Amino acid sequence: MITLLIILLLVFLIISVPIYLSIGLASFISVLVFSDIIPMVLIQRMFSGLDAFSLMALPFFVLAANVMDGGGLSRRILDFSRALVGHLAGGIALTTQVASMFFGALSGSSPATVIAIGKIMYPELIKGGYNKSFSGGLLASSGAVSLVIPPSITLIIFAAVTGVSVSSLFIAGITAGIVLGISSIVYIYIYAKKHSIPKNKRASGKELTSSFGKAFWSLLVPVIILGGIYTGIFSPTEAAVVSAVYAFIIGFFVYKELSLKNTFKIAVDSAITSAQILVLVASAKLFGWVLTREQIPQQVSSFMIENVTSVILFLLILNIILLIMGMFMEGIAAITVTAPLIFPAATAMGIDPVHLGIIMVTNLAIGMYTPPFGMNIFIAQTITKLEMKEMLPGISKFLVFNIAGLLLITYIPEISLFLLRFM
């Protein structure tokens, strides 16, 4: 059954069948051929896979991200980031990276971050003296941090698949996301110094205060979300609802950039995006059930424990596997397929479940802009109009520095766990 499952999955992916269909059809056909289980049981497994309280947060965070973008919250975050770091070496590029980190704390979506920040900053980057390859690489890579910094949709999926606390993952994602972002900032600074990129004028105290005032309501979003979760006022699922309602109130009544007409369109688009993610989760849950029924996770766990006795080596192998998977699969799909296999082996070796989740999501965040099929590359291409070969030199440099950040996150668990333990 497993042999047929893997062959069918690979064939479907090679011939470009959508991932949710590839996973679902491969699972269905394998079970029907090699067992007497009736199809209705498989349908029930798919629906029960969606019956997870943590998954209720997903559509509301998607809605909140879209409302924030349409309501002008992202643009004000960008203006504040420019006033904050725009005068430093590599100021425009630093603004792009810092704004992406802020927006990641609003949206939890990597592609949404690339679109929201990139369409505004790319013309400024070119005008500021940065070459097209660097600028394209920056746009594609800067959105990656959104997968790690809470509220991250991918962390929610990991929690739903493994049963790890969403709140704990969110806390750990704060420091890990900052480390990943800083690794890009280091390269930006080196690049600016090497190419003698001219500095911008420092924002005056009045301009900084003004930009902060305009962005204040936007900056309150992560404070409300994370503060409410960590103080126990509401759960991550309730926080998603609060963020969506808050974003609507600010966009409609304070910034006055939302109307009922575009709010309806945002709601429809958010529903479609949520459905696309959830149908993938349902197929992956069926896939995971088939693997569990055949005791594949237990066999993988036993094999890894017997043959890979070093945690350091285990984590290195895990990073390599996930970085390769990230080249071909979107983060949510990769998590739903690999987490059920990796989780038992990792926990059996004494790896903290929260740390494991951060490692996996950080790998897949980097995969979002890793050739040949990193989604952020294609989104950045629509903004920059560059071909893949033109973007590769810029992307490769960010990859090197982000992988260095990944290794720090992997082998220094306290980066992810110290805040969680403190709280």
N, C-alpha and C positions, 0 to 999 in steps of 0.2 A: 504493500500500500504506500509506504513512504517513498520507495523508489519511483513509483508512478507519479506520486504527488510532486516530487522534485522535478522530474522530467517535464511534466505538464506545465508546471510553474515557469520553468526556464523557457520552454517553447512559446508560451503565451507572451512572456515579457519580450522575447526576441522579435516576435512578429507584431509588437507594439499594441497588444491588447491592453486596455486600461488596467491599472494595478488592482483595483477592487475586483474586477472581473477575473483577472488572472488568478488571484488568490482564492476567490470564491469558487470558480469553476474547477480549478485543480483539486480543491478539497472535496467538492461534490462528487466529481467523477471518480476519484480514488476510493471514496467510501462506498459508493454505489457498486463499484466493480468488485471490491474485495470484502464486502460485508453484507449482511442482510438487514442493515439498519434502514428504516423507511425514510424517504426524503423529508417528511414532516418534522422528524426529529432534528434534522440539520437546520431547517428553517427556524425551529424553536431555539436552537443554539445561537443562531445569528441574532435573534431578537433579545434573548437573555443576555447576550454580550453587551447590548446597549442599555440594559437595565442596571446602570451604575450611577449612584448619586453624584459622583465627581464629574461624570460626563455632562451633567446638566449645566455646568459652568461654561462649557465650550461655546454654545451658540450665543450666550450673552456677552462673552469676551469678544467674539467675532463682531457682534453688533456694536459693542462699545468702541472697538477700534475704528470701524467704518464711520460711526457718528463723530468721533473725535477728528477724523480727517476731514469729513464734510463740514464740520462745525467750526473749523479754523483753529482748533487747539494745536495741531501739529505745526502750523506756520508760526505761531507765537512762541512755541518751544524753540524753533529754529532761530528766531530773532534773539531770544535770550541767550542761546548757546553762542551766537556770533558775538554778542556783547561780552560774554564771559571769557572766551578764548581766542577770539578773532585777531587779536593783536600779537599773539605769540608766533614763533617761527612755524610756518605751515598753518597759519591761522584759518584759512578757508577750509582746508582739509580737516583740521582739528574740529572746526565747527560741524562739519558733516558727520564725523565720528561721534562727537559728544551728543549732537542732536539725535542721532540714531539710537544711542544708549537711553536717552530720555524717552524717545518715542517707543522704544522697546518696553519701557516700564508703563507705557500707556496702552499699547496694543497687544503685545505678546505674539505678534506675527512678523516673521522675517520678510516675506514678499511685500506686505503692506508698508513696512519701514522703508524698503528700497524705493517704492513708488512715491511715498509721501515726501521723503527727504531728497531723493535723487532728482526728481523733475525740477526742483527749485535750485539745487546746488550745482548740478552739472554745468550749466552755462557759466556760473560764477567761478568754478574751478578752472575752466578753459581760459576765461578772461584773466584769471589771477596768475597765469603762467605755468599751470600744471599740464603735463602732456596728456593726451587722450587715453593712453594705455593705463597710466597711473590712476586717472580719474575714474575710468570704467572699473578698474580693480577695486578702488575705494568704495564705489557705490555698491558693488556686488558683495564685498566683504563686510561692510559696515552694518548691513542688515542682519548679519548672522547672529550678532549678540542678542537679538530679540528672542531667539529660541531659548536662551539661558536666563536672562534677566526676567524676574516675575512681573506680571502674570504671564507665564509661558504656556501656550496651548500644548506644546509638545511635552512639557512636564506633567500637565494634566493627564495626557494620554498614558504616559509612563505610570502614573499613579493608578489609573484605571486598570491597566494591564497587570500590575504587580501587587496592588494593594498597599503601596507605600503612601504615607500621609502627604497630601497635596501641600498642606501648610509647611511641613518640614522641608519639602523640596523647594518651595518658594523662598524660604529663609536662606537655604544653602545657595540658591541661584543668585542672590544679591552679590555676594563677594566673588563667586566664580565668574559671573557676568562682567564684573568690574575688571577682574584680572584679564579676561579675554579682550575686553575693550582697550585696556592699557597696552597690551601687546601690539595692537594696531597703532596706537598713539605713538609708541616708541619708534616704529618704522616711519610714520608720517614726519616726525621730528627729524630723524636722520635724513630722510629724502629732502626735506625743505632746506636743511643745512647744506647738503651735498650740492644741490642745484641752485643755491642762492636765491630761493624764492623770496621776493620782497615781503616785508611785514606790512600789515595794515595798521592804520591809526588806532591807538588804544581808545576804547569807548570811555567817554567821560563818566564821572560818577552819576551825573544826571541821566545820561543815556542808559547806563546799566540799571539804575533804579527804575527808569521808565519801562525798559524791556522786561524787567522782573515783574513789575506791576501788571503789565499786559498779559504775561504768561502765568501769573499767580494762580488763576483758576485752573489752568492746565496742569501746573505742577502739583496741585492738590490731589490729582487723581491717584498717583501711586501712594501718596501719604494716606489717603482714605482707604484704598484697597488693602495695602499691606498693614497699616496701622490697625484697621478693623479686624483683620485676620489674626494678627499676633496678640492683640489684646483680648481676643475671644468675643468681641462684640458680634461678629458674624462669621460664618463659614466661608471657604473659598467660593462655593457655589452662590451663596447670598452676596458675596463681594462682587461677583460678576454682574449680578442684577443691579446692584447699587451703582457700579461704574457705568453701566449703560444708561440708567436713569439720570445720573449726574451729568454725563456727557451731553445728553439731550437738553437738559435744563440750561447748561452753560452755553451750548451752541445756539439754542433757540432764544433764550431770554437775555443772556449777558452779551455774547458776541454777536448775536442776531444774524448769523450766517446760515442758519437752517430755516427751511420753510417746510410746510406740511407736505408739499409735493416732493421735494428731494429727500425728506425723511422717509416717505413711503418707498421710494426707490432704494434707499439705503437698507431698509428693512427687508425688501425682496432679495437684494444682492446678498445680504447676510444670511438669509434663510437658505439660499442656494449653496453658498460656501459651506455652511454648517452641514447641510445634507451630503455634500461631496465628502466631507471628512468622516461623518458618521457611517456612511455606507461602507467606507473603507475599514472603519473600526469593526463593523459587523462581520465583514468577510474575514478580517484578521482574527477575530475571536473564534470563528469556525475553524480556521487554519490552526490556531493554538490548541483548540479542543482535540482535533485530529492528532496532532503531535503528542499531546498529553495522553490520549487514549492508547497510543502505541508506545508510551513510556520513553519517548525520545528525549525530553528534558532530563529525565533521571539518568539515561544512558550517557548523554553529553556531560552531565555533572560528574558521573562516576569516572568517565574517561579523562576529563580535565584534572580531577583530583588525583588520579593514579599516575598520570603522565606529566602534569605540570604542577610540580610541588612548590614552585616559587610564585608568590603573589606578584612580584615585580614582572616576571615573565608572563604571567597570566594577563595582567593589565596591558602589557605591551602587545600581546597577540590580539586582545580585545580591541585596542585602539586601531591596529592595522586593519582588522576585519571591518570595523565600523567606518573607518575612513574610506575604504574601498566601496562598501555598501552605499555610503553617502554620495559617491560619484554617480550612482545609477538610480537611487531611490530617494524620495522625499522623506523628511524626518519622521513624520507620523507613521508612514508605511513601514519604515525600517524598525521603528520602536515596536510596533505591534507584532512584527514577525520575529524579531530577535530577542526581545525582553523575556518572553516565556522560556526560551532556551538558555539564556545566559544567567538569568536571575538565580535559579537554584544552585548552579555551580559557583557563582560568585559569593553568595551568602554562606555556602558550605565552606569556602576558603577564608571566611571571616571578614569579607569586605562589607563595609557598612552599606545597607540598601540605599540610603539617601546619597551617599558618595557615589555609588554605582550609577544611580540615575543621572547625577550631574555629569559624570564622565561620558555616559552614553549620549546625552543630549548635546554636550559640547562637541563631541565628534561629529554628530549629525548637523550641528550648526555650521561647522566648517564645510561639511559636505554640501551645504546649500549653495556654495559658490565654487565647488571643485569641478573642473571639467571631467567628463564631457557633458554631463546632464544636470549640473547644479542649477536649480530653478532660478536662483538669483541672477545667474549669468544671463539667462534669456530675458528676464525682466529689465536688467541693466542695459541690455542690447536695444530694447525698445526705446529707451531713453537716450542712449548715446549714439545709436545707429552705427555702432562698430561691429566688425566681424569678429568671430571667435579668435582668430590668429592675432588680431590687433589687441585684444583684451588680455591674452594669456601672459605676456610679460609683466603687466601690472598685477594680475591676480596672483602669479607665482610668488612674488615678494611678500604679499600679505599672508599667503599660505604658510610660508616659512616662519614668520613671526607668530601667527596664530597657533601653529602646531607647538611652538615653544611654550606658549601660554597653556595649551592643552596638557603638555607634559608636567608643568608645574601643578595644574589642577589635579592631574592623575596621581602624582607621587607625593604630593603634600596634602593629605586629606583635610588638614586643619583649615586650609583655604576655604573649603566648602562647609566644614562642620563647626568651626569655632563659634560663629554667631549663633548657630542652632543650640550648641551646648550652653552658651552664655545665657540665652533666653530661656 
